[in-house]
Amino acid sequence: TQLLEQSPQFLSIQEGENLTVYCNSSSVFSSLQWYRQEPGEGPVLLVTVVTGGEVKKLKRLTFQFGDARKDSSLHITAAQPGDTGLYLCADGSHNAGNMLTFGGGTRLMVKP
Amino acid sequence: NAGVTQTPKFRVLKTGQSMTLLCAQDMNHEYMYWYRQDPGMGLRLIHYSVGEGTTAKGEVPDGYNVSRLKKQNFLLGLESAAPSQTSVYFCASRKSSWRLYNEQFFGPGTRLTVL
């Protein structure tokens, strides 16, 4: 059974600071998705990475996929209060249901 | 488009009571999923469906049943609720595609407390 570990579990920072959160797998990712979940809502997809070494940018968010496809990182530059939420990584799987396996998440709070 | 909707938003049950959570999607998606979310554990898959009339077990299916009588609806049932089923329940849907990494669209969740 694949295990996805996210670190840190909690992060509280001031507005304007930079931060990086990590997602590590016990096995190679099929594909790696990052979701953000705001309080009281369901997760929303931010990005999908598929190729080892891939880097994708979404405004102030930079996503990296490890060369060996067993780890990924999310870097936020100049964090804003609107970035507050739970960040979840998820691995797609090669099975009939195309199920996602989620990590435990990193809960980020950005204080004004 | 409403996307994925869930009813009810909140519910309190007593141990042993039963209830059904309803998920509806208007995106004509083939695949639908039920997850539960507990603190520090991300989302865990309960059951899923790859099409109307088909269902399958996920990671944590015990104590739950599901039905997919119509393509747009996916029902999650608790026959005899237990305090361990206190959680936030999310429904999701996605298109059927050869692309494994298609996005899943989530509903807003149902917060269930079992006393």
Interface residues (C-beta under 8 A of the other chain):
Chain A: L4 Q6 Q9 S30 S31 Q33 G40 E41 G42 P43 V44 L45 T48 V50 L88 G92 S93 H94 A96 G97 N98 M99 L100 F102 G103 G104 G105
Chain B: V4 Y31 Y33 G40 M41 G42 L43 R44 L45 Y48 V50 A56 G58 F90 A92 R94 L100 Y101 N102 E103 Q104 F106 G107 P108 G109
